[in-house]
Amino acid sequence: MSNYPKPIGPYSAYRQGEGLLFVSGQIPINPQTGEIESKDIKEQTRQVLKNIEAILKENKLSLSEVLKSTCFLTDMKDFSAFNEVYAEFFTPPYPARSAFAVKDLPKDAKIEIEIIACKS
């Protein structure tokens, strides 16, 4: 069993090419249970970033090699709490980032994050 959840549709969790790793949007599924275990935005953000970290590790990369992240939140009122947890995982120089409010996410998640990383 992997340390990140399997895709819930017809897509790959990640793809590599030309030294870049493209990680599909990750939602806060616990890979051991296959479920979203918390409704709290901080806990959901933490789980998403742990899932991303596991994919990076499998590809011999780390969070410090993330160049770009795109973050989707179902409620921008959660932005500050999301940022608190995000800052626990990333250090300067931070990745470039976009954040968007979206109507809904799969499995009623509150957060989804996709990233692009590059081997140093």
RAFENHU-V187887 format. One record per residue. N is the residue number from 1. RES is the residue in one letter. PSI is psi in radians with two decimals (NA if undefined). OMEGA is omega as a letter, one per 30 degrees, with the letter a starting at -180 (NA if undefined). Layout:
n = [N	N]
res = [RES	RES]
psi = [PSI	PSI]
omega = [OMEGA	OMEGA]
//
This chain:
n = [1	2	3	4	5	6	7	8	9	10	11	12	13	14	15	16	17	18	19	20	21	22	23	24	25	26	27	28	29	30	31	32	33	34	35	36	37	38	39	40	41	42	43	44	45	46	47	48	49	50	51	52	53	54	55	56	57	58	59	60	61	62	63	64	65	66	67	68	69	70	71	72	73	74	75	76	77	78	79	80	81	82	83	84	85	86	87	88	89	90	91	92	93	94	95	96	97	98	99	100	101	102	103	104	105	106	107	108	109	110	111	112	113	114	115	116	117	118	119	120]
res = [M	S	N	Y	P	K	P	I	G	P	Y	S	A	Y	R	Q	G	E	G	L	L	F	V	S	G	Q	I	P	I	N	P	Q	T	G	E	I	E	S	K	D	I	K	E	Q	T	R	Q	V	L	K	N	I	E	A	I	L	K	E	N	K	L	S	L	S	E	V	L	K	S	T	C	F	L	T	D	M	K	D	F	S	A	F	N	E	V	Y	A	E	F	F	T	P	P	Y	P	A	R	S	A	F	A	V	K	D	L	P	K	D	A	K	I	E	I	E	I	I	A	C	K	S]
psi = [2.41	2.94	0.25	2.72	2.62	2.61	2.57	0.26	-2.98	1.22	2.86	2.59	-0.58	2.82	2.55	2.58	2.38	0.68	-0.02	2.56	2.13	2.03	2.14	2.78	2.20	2.33	2.95	0.89	2.24	2.10	-0.40	-0.60	-0.34	0.25	2.77	2.09	-0.12	2.62	-0.07	2.25	-0.65	-0.80	-0.69	-0.75	-0.76	-0.76	-0.73	-0.82	-0.56	-0.70	-0.76	-0.74	-0.70	-0.70	-0.76	-0.80	-0.75	-0.49	0.31	0.73	2.94	3.00	-0.47	-0.25	0.13	2.17	-0.62	2.41	2.54	2.19	2.33	2.17	2.49	-0.20	1.98	-0.20	-0.32	-0.01	-0.80	-0.80	-0.73	-0.81	-0.65	-0.84	-0.73	-0.74	-0.33	-0.47	-0.57	2.52	2.81	2.56	2.19	2.69	2.68	2.62	2.53	2.57	2.33	2.58	2.35	2.75	-0.87	2.75	2.77	2.54	0.46	0.49	2.70	-0.26	2.51	2.40	2.34	2.66	2.82	2.23	2.81	2.33	2.27	NA]
omega = [a	a	l	a	l	l	a	l	a	l	l	l	l	l	l	l	l	l	l	l	l	a	l	l	l	l	a	l	l	a	l	a	a	a	l	a	a	l	a	a	l	l	l	l	l	a	l	a	l	l	l	l	l	l	l	a	l	a	l	l	l	l	l	a	l	l	a	l	l	a	a	l	l	l	a	l	l	a	a	l	l	a	l	a	l	a	l	a	a	l	l	f	a	l	l	a	l	l	a	l	l	a	a	l	l	l	a	l	l	a	l	a	l	a	l	l	a	l	a	NA]
//
